Amino acid sequence: MGDDAELTAAVLAAQDGDETAFRAVYRTVHPRLLGYVRTLVGDLDAEDVASEAWLQIARDLERFSGDADRFRGWAARIARNRALDHIRMRGRRPAIGGDETELTGRAAESDTAGEAIEALATGRTLDLIARLPQDQAEAVVLRVVMGLDAKSAAETLGKRPGAVRTAAHRGLKKLAELLGEDPEAAGVLDALPPQRGPRSRPVTSASVTQSCARTQKDM
């Protein structure tokens, strides 16, 4: 996701009304947030749902408090709620599957965030993730693609951190199997950054000092 300190600073500046900072936050977070939404609603509706999420993020940003990691989790929760609203409105529900009783598999090898975004842009990674059970797909995207730690991902999904770690590990294992069946996808899993471990430092709260109406214009 790039430097967390820079994202934290950009969020703070955006809360103070800096439109350039808000655009920087959008450009940093949007590619992966869109990827997460795609795992929930599919390609056809993902852009519209993500746009709705960003409108709410812009509207409610003045009430947010936290650092870069908390912001990513907060944005993911908003996007998930908008996606589930979209699914309910159309009478469709995500196919939840899989068992979360034990940890299996291992995380992907480390690589850069830029390469992960490039991999997402090809669509192949998300095509493979979409073939996972829904709980595993969400856990992989939140933990590995969005870069959330287990606690933040668990808060987004309303589950225990251990259950999210389980689903993410199982999802990564299944992805490795799918990649083995698809020679054209070789190297895609290695392009994903590693799962984030627990934070070792307390979160620095971001104080809100000024409200500012924002839209997606000129992002």
C-alpha positions in Angstrom: 0.0 0.0 0.0 3.0 2.3 0.0 4.3 4.1 3.1 1.7 4.0 5.9 3.0 7.3 7.4 2.3 9.1 4.1 -1.2 7.7 3.9 -1.9 8.6 7.5 -0.6 12.2 6.8 -2.8 12.4 3.6 -5.9 11.3 5.6 -5.2 13.9 8.2 -4.7 16.6 5.6 -7.9 15.5 3.8 -9.8 15.8 7.0 -8.5 19.4 7.2 -10.0 20.1 3.8 -7.0 19.5 1.5 -8.6 18.2 -1.7 -5.2 17.3 -3.2 -4.6 15.1 -0.1 -8.0 13.4 -0.6 -7.2 12.6 -4.2 -3.9 11.1 -3.0 -5.8 9.0 -0.5 -8.2 7.9 -3.2 -5.4 7.0 -5.7 -3.6 5.0 -3.0 -6.6 3.0 -1.7 -9.0 2.7 -4.6 -7.4 0.0 -6.7 -7.4 -2.5 -4.0 -10.8 -1.4 -2.6 -12.2 -1.9 -6.0 -10.7 -5.4 -6.1 -12.4 -6.2 -2.8 -15.7 -5.0 -4.2 -15.3 -7.2 -7.2 -15.0 -10.3 -5.1 -18.5 -9.4 -3.7 -20.5 -8.1 -6.6 -18.5 -9.1 -9.7 -17.0 -7.0 -12.4 -20.2 -5.6 -13.9 -21.3 -3.6 -10.8 -18.0 -3.1 -9.0 -17.3 0.4 -10.2 -20.8 1.7 -9.3 -20.6 0.1 -5.8 -17.1 1.4 -5.2 -18.2 4.9 -6.3 -21.0 4.7 -3.7 -18.5 3.7 -1.1 -16.2 6.6 -1.9 -19.1 9.1 -1.7 -19.8 7.8 1.8 -16.1 7.8 2.7 -15.9 11.4 1.6 -19.0 12.4 3.5 -18.0 10.7 6.7 -14.3 11.3 6.7 -14.5 14.1 9.2 -15.7 11.5 11.8 -12.9 9.0 11.1 -10.1 8.6 13.7 -7.0 6.5 13.3 -3.9 5.7 11.2 -3.5 4.3 7.7 -4.3 0.7 8.7 -7.5 1.7 10.5 -8.4 3.9 7.5 -8.1 0.9 5.1 -10.2 -1.2 7.4 -12.8 1.6 7.8 -13.0 2.1 4.0 -13.3 -1.7 3.5 -16.2 -1.9 6.0 -18.0 0.9 4.1 -17.4 -0.8 0.8 -18.6 -4.1 2.1 -21.8 -2.6 3.5 -22.5 -0.9 0.1 -21.8 -4.2 -1.7 -24.2 -6.1 0.6 -26.9 -3.4 0.1 -26.4 -3.8 -3.6 -26.7 -7.6 -3.4 -29.8 -7.4 -1.3 -31.4 -4.9 -3.6 -31.0 -7.3 -6.5 -32.1 -10.3 -4.6 -28.7 -12.0 -4.8 -26.4 -13.0 -2.0 -22.7 -14.0 -1.9 -22.1 -17.7 -1.8 -20.5 -18.2 1.6 -18.6 -21.5 1.9 -15.7 -23.2 3.5 -14.7 -24.4 6.9 -12.7 -22.2 9.3 -11.7 -24.7 12.0 -7.9 -25.0 11.4 -5.0 -23.2 9.8 -3.6 -24.8 6.6 -1.3 -23.6 3.9 1.1 -20.7 3.9 1.2 -17.1 3.0 2.5 -15.9 -0.4 6.1 -14.7 -0.8 6.8 -11.0 -0.3 6.8 -8.6 -3.2 6.0 -5.0 -3.8 2.6 -3.3 -3.6 3.1 -1.9 -7.1 3.4 -5.4 -8.6 0.3 -6.4 -6.7 -1.7 -3.6 -8.3 -0.3 -4.5 -11.7 -1.4 -8.1 -11.2 -4.8 -6.9 -10.1 -5.0 -4.7 -13.3 -4.7 -7.8 -15.5 -7.8 -9.2 -13.9 -6.3 -12.7 -13.7 -5.7 -12.5 -9.9 -9.3 -11.5 -9.2 -10.6 -14.0 -11.6 -8.9 -16.7 -9.6 -9.9 -15.2 -6.2 -13.5 -15.2 -7.5 -13.3 -19.0 -7.7 -12.7 -19.3 -4.0 -15.5 -19.8 -1.4 -16.7 -16.3 -0.4 -15.2 -16.3 3.1 -11.8 -17.2 1.7 -12.0 -14.7 -1.2 -12.9 -11.9 1.2 -10.2 -12.9 3.7 -7.5 -13.1 1.0 -8.4 -9.7 -0.5 -8.6 -8.0 2.9 -5.5 -9.6 4.4 -3.2 -9.8 1.4 -4.5 -7.3 -1.2 -5.9 -4.6 1.1 -3.1 -5.2 3.5 -5.2 -5.3 6.7 -3.9 -7.1 9.8 -6.1 -9.9 11.1 -7.8 -7.8 13.7 -8.9 -5.1 11.2 -10.0 -7.7 8.7 -12.0 -9.4 11.4 -13.7 -6.2 12.4 -14.6 -5.7 8.7 -16.1 -9.1 8.4 -17.6 -9.4 11.9 -15.5 -12.5 12.7 -12.7 -13.6 15.0 -9.1 -12.8 13.9 -8.3 -16.5 14.0 -11.1 -17.3 11.7 -9.9 -14.7 9.2 -6.4 -16.0 9.4 -7.7 -19.5 8.7 -9.8 -18.4 5.7 -6.9 -16.4 4.3 -4.4 -19.3 4.6 -6.9 -21.7 3.0 -7.6 -19.3 0.3 -3.9 -18.8 -0.5 -3.5 -22.5 -0.6 -6.4 -22.9 -3.0 -5.0 -20.1 -5.1 -1.7 -21.9 -5.4 -3.6 -25.0 -6.6 -5.6 -23.0 -9.2 -2.4 -21.4 -10.4 -0.9 -24.8 -10.8 -3.8 -25.7 -13.1 -3.3 -22.5 -15.1 0.2 -22.1 -16.6 -0.7 -18.6 -18.0 -1.2 -17.4 -14.4 2.3 -18.3 -13.3 3.8 -15.7 -11.0 0.5 -14.0 -10.1 0.5 -15.3 -6.5 4.1 -14.1 -6.0 3.0 -10.6 -7.0 0.8 -10.3 -3.9 2.3 -8.7 -0.9 2.6 -10.7 2.4 -0.1 -10.7 5.0 0.3 -8.1 7.7 1.0 -9.3 11.2 -0.4 -7.7 14.3 0.5 -4.1 15.0 3.3 -3.8 17.6 2.5 -0.2 18.4 -0.6 1.5 19.6 -2.6 3.4 17.0 -2.1 7.1 16.8 -5.5 8.8 16.7 -6.2 11.4 14.1 -8.0 14.4 15.5 -10.7 15.9 13.4 -10.5 19.7 13.1 -12.6 20.7 10.2 -15.4 19.3 8.1 -15.3 19.5 4.4 -17.8 18.2 1.8 -16.0 16.1 -0.9 -17.0 14.3 -4.0 -15.2 12.1 -6.5 -14.8 15.0 -8.9 -11.2 15.4 -10.2 -9.9 12.3 -8.3 
